[in-house]
Amino acid sequence: MSMYLEDIERIRQLKYRYFRGIDTADIELLRGVLAEDVHIDYHGGTYRWQVEGREAMLASIAAAFNEYAVACHTGHHPEIEVLTPTSATGIWYLTDVFINLREKLVTTGSALYRDEYVKQADGWRIKSSTYKRLYEIQEALESAPKLTAHYLANAAGREAIARATTR
């Protein structure tokens, strides 16, 4: 039973790192979270984002999360089931905000993630991640928001993105 609970906690931390990696465009962190052959299919009200493979996913994140993006993704109420010593599934509630500064659009919403995890020699990885929106609101901004902090636009954030994308 203790190994089962330890695996659940490690998967929970894995998904939390995923959310942090997305919002900070930490490509190296995400590299350690995703399986090499990861499958992504995110279906929103205004988009469908499908990606096959870790390197393609990392390139997509690097392109979308930059100085023109502000994002906050949080995962809640995980339902994690360890199926075998090396496979598990999870359902998570997503609550998110994405601000596209270039187009002056704010997207907010919620979705249900359905994930598959695989345990490799060096730990758990996300093998498949899908979601469908429960709701999505997209609103135009009359002007750019007056941000008093913006990680992806500051020097440290830009340097981290540049290092990761030149790898």
C-alpha positions in Angstrom: 0.0 0.0 0.0 2.8 2.5 0.8 4.3 2.1 -2.8 0.9 2.7 -4.2 0.5 5.9 -2.2 4.1 7.0 -3.0 3.3 6.5 -6.7 0.2 8.7 -6.4 2.1 11.4 -4.7 4.9 11.3 -7.3 2.3 11.6 -10.1 0.6 14.5 -8.4 4.0 16.3 -8.1 4.7 15.4 -11.8 1.4 17.2 -12.9 2.1 20.2 -10.7 5.6 20.5 -12.3 3.8 20.3 -15.7 1.6 23.3 -14.9 4.6 25.3 -13.6 6.6 24.4 -16.6 3.9 25.5 -19.0 3.4 28.9 -17.3 7.1 29.7 -17.0 8.0 28.2 -20.4 10.6 26.0 -18.6 11.4 23.7 -21.5 14.0 21.7 -19.6 11.5 21.1 -16.7 8.9 19.9 -19.2 11.5 17.7 -21.0 11.7 15.7 -17.7 7.9 15.6 -17.3 6.9 14.2 -20.7 7.4 10.8 -22.2 9.4 10.9 -25.4 6.3 9.7 -27.4 3.8 11.8 -25.6 0.4 12.4 -27.2 -1.4 15.7 -26.6 -5.0 16.6 -27.6 -6.4 19.8 -26.0 -9.9 20.8 -27.3 -11.1 24.3 -26.4 -13.9 26.4 -27.5 -11.7 28.3 -30.0 -8.9 25.8 -30.6 -7.8 22.2 -30.9 -4.2 21.6 -30.1 -2.9 18.2 -31.1 0.8 17.3 -30.8 2.7 14.0 -31.1 6.1 13.6 -29.4 7.9 15.4 -26.7 10.2 17.6 -29.0 7.1 18.8 -31.0 5.3 19.6 -27.7 8.3 21.5 -26.4 8.6 23.5 -29.6 4.9 24.4 -29.4 5.2 25.6 -25.8 8.3 27.6 -26.6 6.5 29.3 -29.5 3.3 30.0 -27.6 4.6 31.0 -24.1 6.8 34.1 -24.6 6.9 37.8 -23.8 3.5 38.2 -25.5 1.8 35.7 -23.2 0.7 35.7 -19.6 -0.7 32.4 -18.2 -1.8 30.7 -15.1 -2.8 27.0 -15.2 -3.8 25.2 -12.0 -4.9 21.6 -11.6 -7.3 20.5 -8.9 -9.1 17.5 -7.5 -6.8 14.8 -8.9 -8.2 11.3 -9.3 -5.2 9.1 -9.8 -5.4 5.4 -10.3 -2.2 3.3 -10.4 -3.1 0.4 -12.8 0.2 -1.5 -12.7 3.7 -0.8 -11.3 4.5 1.1 -14.5 1.2 2.6 -15.6 -1.4 4.9 -14.2 -4.3 7.3 -15.2 -5.5 10.6 -13.8 -8.3 13.0 -14.1 -7.7 16.6 -13.1 -9.8 19.8 -13.1 -8.0 22.6 -14.9 -8.7 26.3 -14.2 -6.7 28.6 -16.4 -6.2 32.2 -17.7 -4.3 33.0 -20.8 -3.6 36.6 -21.9 -2.5 37.1 -25.5 -0.9 40.5 -25.3 -0.3 40.7 -29.0 -4.0 40.2 -29.9 -5.3 41.7 -26.7 -7.4 38.7 -25.8 -8.1 37.0 -22.5 -9.1 33.3 -22.4 -10.4 31.8 -19.2 -12.0 28.6 -18.5 -12.0 25.1 -17.1 -11.5 21.6 -18.5 -11.1 18.0 -17.5 -7.7 16.6 -18.2 -7.5 12.8 -18.8 -3.9 11.7 -18.5 -2.0 8.4 -18.9 1.3 8.0 -17.1 4.2 5.7 -17.6 6.9 4.9 -15.0 10.3 4.8 -16.5 13.7 4.0 -14.9 14.0 7.6 -13.8 10.4 8.1 -12.6 6.9 8.8 -13.8 6.2 10.7 -17.1 3.1 11.9 -18.9 2.4 9.5 -21.7 -0.9 11.1 -22.9 -2.8 14.2 -22.0 -6.1 15.2 -23.3 -8.8 17.6 -22.3 -12.1 19.0 -23.4 -13.3 22.3 -22.1 -16.1 22.5 -19.5 -16.4 26.1 -20.4 -14.3 28.8 -22.1 -14.7 32.6 -22.1 -12.7 34.7 -24.6 -12.8 38.5 -24.2 -11.1 41.3 -26.1 -9.2 43.9 -24.1 -9.6 47.5 -25.1 -6.0 48.1 -24.3 -3.0 46.1 -23.1 -3.2 45.3 -19.3 -0.9 47.3 -17.0 1.2 44.4 -15.8 3.4 45.2 -12.8 5.1 41.8 -13.1 5.5 39.5 -16.1 7.9 36.6 -15.8 8.1 35.7 -19.5 8.9 39.3 -20.5 11.6 39.8 -17.9 15.3 39.1 -18.6 15.4 35.8 -16.6 12.3 34.4 -18.4 13.6 35.4 -21.9 17.0 33.9 -21.2 15.4 30.6 -20.0 13.3 30.4 -23.2 16.3 31.2 -25.4 18.5 28.6 -23.7 15.9 25.9 -24.0 15.1 26.6 -27.7 18.7 26.6 -28.8 19.3 23.1 -27.4 
